[in-house]
Every structure is written in structure tokens, then in C-alpha cells.
Amino acid sequence: MTTRSSAIESYWMPFTANRDFKERPRIIVSAEGHYYHTEDGRKIYDAFSGLWTSGLGHCHPRIVKAVQQQVATLDYALGFQAGSDKVFELAEKVVSMAPEGFSKVFFTNSGSESADTSLKMALGYHRARGEGHRTRLIGREKGYHGVNFGGMSVGGMTPNRKAFGASLLPCVDHLQHTWNPQHNAFSRGQPEWGVHLADDLERLAALHDGGNIAAVIVEPVAGSAGILPPPVGYLERLREICDKYGILLIFDEVITAFGRIGDSFAAQRFGVVPDIINMAKGLTNGVIPMGAVMVRDEIYQAFMQGPKQAIELFHGYTYSGHPVAAAAGIAALDTYIEEDTFAQARALEKHFETELHSLADHPLVTDIRNFGLMGGIDLISRPDAVGARGLEVHKRCFWDEDIMVRNGGDLLQFSPFLNSKPEDITMTFAKVRRVLDGID
């Protein structure tokens, strides 16, 4: 059955060129494994595994069964002053996969909510310790921390800031980003150049007084900005400077957590332990919306003061720890472990890198970057229509090659399933090359 035109017109789509889309809608009606099925009966290979979300594949039987059983048993339980059994079980499983020193998890419903939650926790932590003057938050240029006002404020995505800049949070500053094509174009993994850029935090500490800074938030590998891996030694240097000034370091691992770069968390892959870790996406394999914030023990304990009957943190959401989402999370985390998914992802990295960089010789390509199973390809923009070429590639891949490729303007992004087959990765980039060969 074809979706009614009135239904298509009724939906204001997120992060989408709505007028362009509605001229020829790309509508998905089902999914299984690594494929989508469209309403016109075609099978589309998903080269972005959802939206960085579905590393185990779509409609994984174990997760589907867990959700079905949970919604028939307990559909919702209030999360204030009570809680479902499943959310406590999920919290324990998340902690068991965490770096040493993390033993508390706070649940949200998205990466955007996780970002804002972590910022509030950082400010509250310093206040609880008698350092309420630490109000300055430091993000990074090209950083993406969701679309709530806190996340946009510390984020460094130009379109978001341009649209809503007049109402962003005060007391926010930004580190320089690490992308410099003159020095690290076509980097494979972590670029060798750029560790000195972490010292920009020293500049901001001198400008604002490091004793006034509450937290620094960064993506270990910047995702939406175009897959920007940290230069060798960069995260380690940030950790050193934060320790020097008593600043909390927040890793936004909404994308990188749960196998995307071959480990439970980027903190483990890079060997750099932050104070707070944000997560979402892979937490439930994208099946049910859910996010979380995990904190080091001393942060949690700083809040546990005052009368025992008093609420320690005035923050939360109606759907924090939703039992159906928690059931999906338990099933997803159990599957990661039992199927050894993170090791599978790690084993695919070199093949993915080779196939991604096979497009480096194409005349429309200006840069390629990768880390783990994250890859980005920059295309030359058309002088009179920035973003049009990337969108055309997305649409031609869908209609002509039966693959789903994400574009952000003239940036192509790739996020293979963690359990991909090497031949599917090879197929993906062969099809992308055919599309690039066919456009001007």
C-alpha cells in the first residue's frame, strides 16, 4: 500500500530537506538484518546501520522478543520514587562494561538529553563541593551534542548555532577543532598531527581562570561533523589539563559507545578515562529510544549529602528508565557479549578503511577520514549549490543502487553494522563509486 500524499504532507521531518523529499519520498516499511524494505517492494542495504544506532542489525530476534514480552508484562512504571526491575538490571549491566571507577548510571531518552543531563551534573557536582563559582562550560568547534539548548550551546555545529544562537546558554566557550586538511587530510585512524590543539584549553583556562571552568565536553571521535578522530595524544593531553585545573572531562559517547570503535566505550579504546560518559543509540541497538549518563563514583557521592529524605538531583524525565526500553537494552548488551560483537567490529576495521580510502582517487573527493567503523568522505561542493551534490549521491544510491548512504551537506558518512560481512562493505563502496562516476 502506498502512503497517502496527505500523510506525507502532514509530517514535518527532522534534519531533512522536506520539499525535496516530498517530490519523491523514500519510504521504508520494514527491516530485517542489514536491509530495509521499501513500500515499492525493493530491498535496500543499510550502509549507515540506522543512524549510528543498529549495530547488531535490524529487528534482532532476541531484542524483539524481549520487547514483546516486556510490553505485555509491564508497559510503564513511574520512575520517580519507584522503578521497574528491568531498569536496575540494565544499570548493573552497563556498569559491568564500564571503565574502572564508574558505578552509577542515570537514564535519559536520547543523546540530546544525555548531553544536557551531564552538563547539569557537572555544575551540580561543583556546587555540592562548595565551588559553585565553576559555571563555565567548554565545548569544541564542530562538536555535536544534540539539539537541546545545553547541547547546542557547547556544540560547535555552525547551522545549529546560526539558527538559534541568540538564545544559547551564557558562560560557554569552545576549543579549536582538530581538522586541518593541510596537515591531516586522508588520515587513516588517528592523525599524527594536532596534539598541540589540546593546549587550546590552557588558553581558555588563562582567559576565564581555570578555577571557574566546570567541565569540558568532547566527542572522542567527532561524528556528525565528519568523523574527526583525535590526533595521537590529544585526549591524553586534555585529561592532563583538566586534572591540572580540577575540571571535569565529559566524553560524549552517544556514537562511540557499544562497539562502534571496537570496544565497550571509547574511554577503553583510547585508554583515557573521563569523569562522565554520555551514551544512547547502541544502548538499545536503536530499538527503543533511550540514553544514559554514567559518572565516576566521587561525582555521585558529592550529591549524597543532606537529609536522607531529600531529593539529591532535581532532574529527570517522565520516561527515564522506561521498562520497555530497559528490556531492549538488556537484550542488546547481552547479545553484544554473547556474540562477541565488539571483537567482530574490531576485526572489520582494516577492511573498512581500505575500501573507504579506495575512493581517494576520485576527482570529486577532497578528503577521507576514518576510525573504527566510522568513515567520512568530503565531496567538492557545487559553487552555486552547497550540499546539492551530497544529497544527489544519497538519492541516487537509494534509487539506482539500492543502498542507504547518509549525507550531511556534501559530506558522505558511513557506519557499517558491527557484524557486517566484508563483501557487503566492498559492495557498498563499489556502488558509491558508480554513483560518483555518474554525477557532475
N, C-alpha and C positions, 0 to 999 in steps of 0.2 A: 504494500500500500504506500502510495506517495504522500509525503507530508503536505498538508493543506497549505496553500500560499498564505492564507490568513494566519495560520500558526507561525509560519516563518516570519511574517511581518510583525508578529506580536512580541518576538523575543529580541531584546537589546543585548547583543552578545558581548562578552568581555574580551578585551585586547584583540579585537577583530575589526577589520575594515568592513563594517556592516553592509554598506551599499554595494561594495564589490561582491561580497559573499552571496548576497541575496539575488544577484543576477544569475548565479549558477550554484546553488547550495551543495555543499559537500556533507551529506548527512549519513551518519553511522547508526546502524540499528542493532548490531550485536557484535560480540567479540569472543574469540577463543584462542588461547595460547598467544602466539605472536601476530595474530591477524585480526583486523576489523572486517566487518561485513557491511556493505552499504545497502541503501534501500533499493538501488537498481541492480542488486544481485552480484556485485563484484567483491572480490577478496583483496584487501589492502594490507600489505606488510607494514607494520608499525615500526618505523626506524627511530622513534623517539620514546618508545616504551611508555605510552601515555603522555604525561607531562613531567618527565623525570620520575614517574611515580610507580610504575608497574613492572619492577624488575623481574618478578617471577613469571610474568606473562599474565594475560587477561583471564578472568574467571577461573582462577586456580581452584581445582575441586576442593582442596582442603579448606580454603578460606571461604568459599561459597557455602560449604556445609556448616562451618562454624557460625556464619552469619544467619543462615536459615534457622539453625537450632536456637540461637540466642534470641532472635526476634520473636520466636514462638514461645520463649520461656520468660524473658524479661525484656520488654521493648525499651523502657526508660525507667531510671530511678533518679530522684533528685540527688544532686551531688554536693549540696551544702548541708553540713551536719549529719550526713548519711552518705552511703556509697555502695555500689554494687560489688559483688565478689570479684567480677572479672577485671575491674579497673585496678584492684590491688594486685591481682595476679600478673597483669601486664606490667605494672610498675616494677615488680620484682624481676621480671624477665629483662626489661630494659636495663636496669641496674646491673644485672649479671653480665651484660655485654659491654658495659661502660669501662672507661679508663679507671684506674685505681683512684679512690678518693671521692667518687660520686655515689651517693646512696639515696638521693631523693629526686622524685620526678613530679612535675606539675603538668597536668594535661590541658591542652587547648584544642581548637578545632581546625587550625590551619597554620601554615608557616608565618603568615602575617600576624596572627595572634601570638604566636610564639615569640616573634621579634619584639612586639610591644611588651609582652609579659617579662621578657628578660631584661629590658631596659628599666621597667618598674622595680624589678627585684634588685637590680644593681643600685638604683637610687635609694631604695628602702634599706638595703644592707648597710650602706654608709651612714644613713640616718640613725639606724639602730645602734651603730658603733660610736655615735657621737660625732660623726663627721658629715653632718647634713649640708655643709658648705660644698661638698663634692656634687655639683649639679651639672657639670659639663660632660656631654656625650660626644664621642669621636667616632665617626663612620669613615667611609673611604669613597673617593670618587669612583664611579662606575659600579659601586656596590648596590645590591638589590636585597632588600629586607621586607618585601611585601608592600602592600598598598594602604595599610592603616597609617595614621598621621605620624606615629612614632617611627615606624619603619621607613616611611618616606623621608622623614627628617634626617635620619642617619644614613639613608641610602644616597647614592650618587648617580642615579639614572636621570639624565637630562630631561627627557619628556615628562616624567612624573613631577620633577621639581619645577619645570616651566609651567605646567598646568596648575599646580596647587601651591607654589612657592610662597604666596602671600600669607598662608595660614599654617606654615610648618612650625615645629617647636623651636623656641629660642635655645640658647646655650648649646648649640651644636656646631661642630667643626668637622673637617674632613682631611684625611690623609690623601696624599697623591696616589693615583692608581699605579699599577706596575706594568702596564702595557706600553711598550715603546718599540714599534716596528723597525726602527733604525738599528736597534741592538738585539731584539729577541724575536724577530719575525720568523715564522715557520719553525717555532720551537717544538721539540718533541719532549713531552714531560716538563719538568721544572727548568726554566731558563737559567743559564749560568749568570746572566747579567741582572742586576736590580736589587741585590740585598740591601744596598745603601738607602733605598727608598723607605725602608722601615724607620730610618733615623728621622724621617719627617715627623714622627711622634715626639722626638726631642724638641723640634721646633715649636710644636703646639704646646708642649709642656712648658717651654720658656715663655710663650706668648700668654697662656692662660694661667700659669702656675700649675705644675703637675699635681699639687695638693688639692686643686679644685676639680680635677677630672675624675668622674665616677667610673667610666667604662669606655673601652674601645671595642667596637663590634666589626668583625670582618667575616666574609666567606672564606674558608680555607682555600677553595678553588672558586673564583667568581664564576657564576653560571650564566645568568641572563645577560650579563654584559658581553659575553662572547667566549666563555671558557678561558679564563686567565689564571693559569697555575701560578702559585707563589714562586718567586725566584729562590734558588737554593740558599738556605739560611735566613730567609725573610721572616718566616713565622717564629723561628727561634729568637731572632732579634726583637721582634715585637714583644715576646714573652719577657725577655730581659728588661726592656724599658718599662713595661707595665709593673714588673716586680720592683723596679727601682723607685717608682713613684707611688706604689700602693694602688694602682689602677686595676680594675677587673678586666679580664680579657674574655670576650664573648665570641665563640665560634658559631656562626650561623650555618648549621649543617642540614638545613632543610633538604638540600640536594645531595650532599656528600654522604650523609649517614646511611647505614644499612646497605653497604656493598658497592655503591656507585663508584668508589675508587678503591675497591678491593679489600676493605676492612669494615668492621662494625661502624667505626667513626673515623673521620679524617684525623682526629687527635691521635689515634693509634697509628695510622699510616705514616704521619709525619713525625711522630714522636714528640709532639708539643701538646701539653695538657693545658687547656684554658680553665677558666673558673666557672663558666656557664656554657652549656651546649643547647642550641635550638634544633628541633627536628620536626618533621612532618612526613609528607609524601610516602617514602618507603616504609614508614612505621606500620601502615596497614596495607602495603602494596597498592595504595590508591583506591582500595575497595570502598572504604567509608572515610569521610573527612575526619582527620584527627591530627593534632600536633602535640608537642610536648616541649618542656624546658627542664633540663637536668642541671643541678647545681652541686658544687662541692660542699662537703659536709659543713664547713665553717660558715658558709653563707646561710644555710638553713638554720643552724644553731643560733646565729645572731638574731633571728626573728623570734626565737622561742624564749622570750623574756616576758616579764609582767605577769598579771593574774592568769592562772591556768584556764579560766573560763573565757578569756578574751580572744577574739579573732586576731591572729598574728599578721595576716596579709589580707588587706581589703581589696581583693581582686579575684576574678573568676568569671566563668561563663555558664549559662544555663546548660550547655551541652558538654562541659568539661568532664572527661571521663565517661562519655556515653557508653553504656554497656554493649551495644551492638558494635560500635567502633572498637571497643576494647577486645571483644571476641575476635574481630578481624585481625587486630594487632597481635594477639596471642598466636593465632594460627600462622600469620605471616612470619613472626620471629621463630617459631618452632620449625617452619619449613626452611628458612634460611640455614638453620643449624643442621637439620637432618639431611638436607640435600647438598650441604657444603657449598652453598651458593656463592659466598664471597671468594672462595678459592677458585670457583669456576670463572668468576668475573676477572680475577687477577690473571688467570691463565689466558684470557682473551685479549688482554691489553695490547700486546705487541702486534697481534694480527690486526686489531682495530686501528692502531697507529699507522701501520704500513698501508692499509687500504685508504685511510683518511688522507694521508700525505701523498698518495698516488695522484691526487688531483692538483698537486703543487705546480705542475707544468701547464695548467690550463690558463689561457690568456685572460679569462675573466676573474681569476682568483688572485687576491692580493696578499692573503695571509692565511695560515692554518695553525691551530693550536690544539693541544690535547693533554689530558691527564686521566688516568683510569679509563673508564668507559664514558668519557665526556669529550666531545670534539666540536670545534667551531671552524667554519670556513667563511672568510670575508670575500665578498664579491665587489667588483668595481661598480660604483653607483652610476646610474644614468644622470647626466648633467641636469636634465630638466625634470627628473622624477626619482628622487631618492627613495629607496625602498621598493620601487616597482619591479626591479629585476629579481630581487629575492622572493617577492610574492609570486611572480610568474613561475619561478622554479618550483615553489611549493605546489602551485596549482597543476603544473604540467606533470610533476612527479605523481600526484594523485590521479589525474585523469588519463595520462598516457602510459605511466609505468607502474601503476598500482602499488605505490609506496607512500607512506606518510612521512614527510620531512618537515621539520619546523623551521620557519624563518622569523627573524626579528629584524625588520628592515631588510638590508642587504647582507645580513648575516645568516648563514645556514647552521643549524645546531643539530647534533647527533647524540643520542643517548640510547645505545643498544640495550636489549634485555640482558640481564646479568647471566642468564643461561642461554645466550644466543649460540647458534651454530656458526662456525667460521664461514661456511659457504653463504650464509644469509648476509653476513657483513660484506663479503666480497660482492654479492649481488647488489646490495644497496648502492655501493659507490660506482659500480658499473652503470647502473640506471641513472644516477645523478650525473655522471659524465655525459651520457647520451642526451639528457635534458640540457645541460650546459652547452653542448655542441649545437643544439638546435635553436638557441635564442641569440639575440643580438645584444 
